[in-house]
Amino acid sequence: MAARFDVQGADGAHLWHPYTQHGLAPDSVVIDRAEGAYLYDAAGKPIFDAVSSWWVTLHGHAHPAIARAIAEQASRLEQVIFAGFTHEPAARLASELVRIAPAGLTRVFLSDDGSTSVEVAVKMALQYWRNAGDSRSRVVALEHAYHGDTFGAMSVSARSVFNSAFANELFDVVRLPDPSEGDAARAFADVLDKRGNEIAAIIVEPMLLGAGGMRMWSAAVLRALRMLAAERGVLFIADEVLTGFGRTSPLFACEHAGVSPDILCLSKGLTGGFLPLGATMTTAAVFERFRSANRTHTLFHGHSYTANPLACAAATASIGLLDDECAAARRRIGESHEAAAARFAHHARVRNARVLGTVLAFEIDEAGDYLHPAASGLHAFALERGVLLRPLGNTVYVLPPYCASRDDLERAYSVIAEFLDAR
Ligand SMILES: Cc1ncc(COP(=O)(O)O)c(C=O)c1O
């Protein structure tokens, strides 16, 4: 029998993991396979994936319909340069995205992940003005925002421990208060009054500031920000990398407020969590600012794997699963979360228990940032008990795949309750 490959040994010797302090972190857990809401480690132990593997897994791991779509596509056309060429998986996906997205978004620019979808959005917005000979170039963004780890995405993200090593290299933005805490709409109105002709675009994570601490904010403020932008001709960018494809219950968080952005960023759940893919959608008005006989008006942006056919096929298959049954499953998760939030709210250590669609969150002890220690033992504590949780500082959240059962969810809630009682 061939010797088993030493995964942990090779990992420890050669791999560098994301968001990992290798001076402190224990060995990475080897995952051998996954199915539905569960990961299985090398010994076959099941682990309930209560964070949808960094918020990407929608319908469950290894969903057969998506796996089949990828396999069929792989044996037909795995990749082709997307400049000067096109293919059915990309064209179908674009048609599907236009069908389900908020009204008016009729163009789709494909890239690799959430950060690149934001880079493209910001570049589109800035060049939109430049192509018209207008010098406005300032972006407005929210306090506690997180839009990704590339330089443009870091620049529009809040300044935090995630990007403090690069603070001097980031471009300046106009910062509005986090709408879960302050009056972002009033602040935006003030900015538009005082510096309106400098402002090219505003970027927001609609309804939910994710990595900034699962901060939930109101549809009324979202609508107010969108309307102010529209009144002043400022482009409105909705980063739905996390909230897209049903995370907050409706397919897109913008639906809570009945608004359409000028530019929409998508990734994460786009392929159901199978393959990396980003999409930046926009309106005919934005697209037409770039279509011209003038070659300098081109959007000079692209990645080697733009519109990868396998990723596009996975995405179309995943969108096909976003049916009424899936909407009902999301509502059931929301109801289960609501009941759990009501229970957690009575716990002496729990602050601000809250729910938005399939996301449950609260703080342990007090408001805190990413390095707050209150929940630092929870990841290991839960993992030992077969649940994957990854608190953001002392913000604990549960964000499961839509196939999670009531029992799966109860298991996650009870591990969290046990942790709260144990300390
Ligand atoms: C709202 C939002 N935008 C952008 C990103 C960046 O996406 P990626 O990690 O795929 O680059 C994230 C990732 O968490 C996100 O939550």
The ligand as an SDF file (V2000), in Angstrom:
LIG
                    3D

 16 16  0  0  0  0  0  0  0  0999 V2000
  -18.7050   42.9390    1.5950 C   0  0  0  0  0  0  0  0  0  0  0  0
  -17.4290   42.3170    1.1050 C   0  0  0  0  0  0  0  0  0  0  0  0
  -16.8120   42.8250    0.0240 N   0  0  0  0  0  0  0  0  0  0  0  0
  -15.6760   42.2900   -0.4580 C   0  0  0  0  0  0  0  0  0  0  0  0
  -15.0940   41.1950    0.1460 C   0  0  0  0  0  0  0  0  0  0  0  0
  -13.8190   40.6270   -0.4080 C   0  0  0  0  0  0  0  0  0  0  0  0
  -14.0860   39.4070   -1.0220 O   0  0  0  0  0  0  0  0  0  0  0  0
  -12.8910   38.3500   -1.2990 P   0  0  0  0  0  0  0  0  0  0  0  0
  -12.4730   37.8480    0.0300 O   0  0  0  0  0  0  0  0  0  0  0  0
  -13.5480   37.3150   -2.1520 O   0  0  0  0  0  0  0  0  0  0  0  0
  -11.8200   39.0980   -2.0220 O   0  0  0  0  0  0  0  0  0  0  0  0
  -15.6880   40.6340    1.2700 C   0  0  0  0  0  0  0  0  0  0  0  0
  -15.0740   39.4860    1.9510 C   0  0  0  0  0  0  0  0  0  0  0  0
  -15.3780   39.1430    3.0640 O   0  0  0  0  0  0  0  0  0  0  0  0
  -16.8940   41.2030    1.7680 C   0  0  0  0  0  0  0  0  0  0  0  0
  -17.5050   40.7130    2.8580 O   0  0  0  0  0  0  0  0  0  0  0  0
  1  2  1  0
  2  3  1  0
  2 15  2  0
  3  4  2  0
  4  5  1  0
  5  6  1  0
  5 12  2  0
  6  7  1  0
  7  8  1  0
  8  9  2  0
  8 10  1  0
  8 11  1  0
 12 13  1  0
 12 15  1  0
 13 14  2  0
 15 16  1  0
M  END
$$$$
